[in-house]
C-alpha cells in the first residue's frame, strides 16, 4: 500500500465522522418537540414507546439525513486525501 492510499483512507474516515456529526447537528426538528435525542435518531425510533411512537418517521428521517451527510463527508474527505 502506498502512502497516497493511506492518506486517502484516513481523510475518508475523518470525513465520515465529521459528516456524521454535522448530519446529527443539522437534523430536522419536530414541531413542538424540537430535535430528537441521539438515542432516538441512531435507533431510528425503535426505542420510542407510547405517544412518542408518532415520532418514529421523524427519527427515521433524521437518521437518513445523518447517514447521507456522513457519506458526502466521506466522499469529500477521500477527494481531499487523493
C-alpha positions as CSV (number, residue, x, y, z in Angstrom):
1,X,0.0,0.0,0.0
2,X,1.5,3.4,-1.0
3,X,1.5,6.5,1.2
4,X,-1.2,8.1,-1.1
5,X,-3.7,5.3,-0.4
6,X,-3.1,5.5,3.3
7,X,-3.8,9.3,3.4
8,X,-6.9,8.9,1.3
9,X,-8.3,6.3,3.7
10,X,-7.5,8.5,6.7
11,X,-9.1,11.5,5.2
12,X,-12.2,9.5,4.1
13,X,-12.7,8.1,7.6
14,X,-12.2,11.6,9.1
15,X,-14.7,12.9,6.6
16,X,-17.2,10.2,7.5
17,X,-17.0,11.2,11.2
18,X,-17.2,14.9,10.5
19,X,-20.1,14.4,8.2
20,X,-21.9,12.2,10.7
21,X,-21.5,14.8,13.4
22,X,-22.7,17.6,11.1
23,X,-25.6,15.5,9.9
24,X,-26.7,14.9,13.5
25,X,-26.3,18.6,14.4
26,X,-28.4,19.7,11.4
27,X,-31.0,17.0,11.7
28,X,-34.6,18.1,11.1
29,X,-36.7,19.2,14.1
30,X,-40.2,18.2,15.1
31,X,-43.0,20.7,15.7
32,X,-43.4,21.3,19.5
33,X,-40.7,18.8,20.3
34,X,-37.5,20.1,18.6
35,X,-34.7,17.9,17.6
36,X,-34.8,14.3,18.7
37,X,-32.1,12.9,21.1
38,X,-29.2,10.9,19.7
39,X,-30.6,7.6,21.1
40,X,-33.9,8.0,19.2
41,X,-32.1,9.0,16.0
42,X,-29.4,6.3,16.0
43,X,-32.1,3.6,16.6
44,X,-34.4,5.1,14.0
45,X,-37.1,5.4,16.7
46,X,-37.1,1.8,17.7
47,X,-36.8,2.7,21.4
48,X,-39.8,5.1,21.4
49,X,-42.9,4.0,23.3
50,X,-46.3,5.2,23.9
51,X,-47.3,8.5,22.3
52,X,-43.7,9.0,21.3
53,X,-44.2,6.4,18.6
54,X,-45.7,9.1,16.5
55,X,-42.1,10.5,16.2
56,X,-40.7,7.4,14.5
57,X,-40.9,8.8,11.0
58,X,-39.1,11.9,12.2
59,X,-36.4,9.7,13.8
60,X,-36.0,7.8,10.6
61,X,-35.8,11.0,8.6
62,X,-33.1,12.3,10.9
63,X,-31.1,9.1,10.7
64,X,-31.3,9.2,6.9
65,X,-30.0,12.8,6.9
66,X,-27.2,11.9,9.3
67,X,-26.1,8.9,7.1
68,X,-26.4,11.0,3.8
69,X,-24.2,13.8,5.2
70,X,-21.7,11.2,6.5
71,X,-21.5,9.7,3.0
72,X,-21.0,13.1,1.5
73,X,-18.3,13.8,4.1
74,X,-16.6,10.5,3.2
75,X,-16.5,11.4,-0.5
76,X,-15.2,14.9,0.3
77,X,-12.5,13.5,2.6
78,X,-11.5,11.0,0.0
79,X,-11.3,13.7,-2.6
80,X,-9.1,15.9,-0.3
81,X,-6.9,12.9,0.5
82,X,-6.4,11.9,-3.1
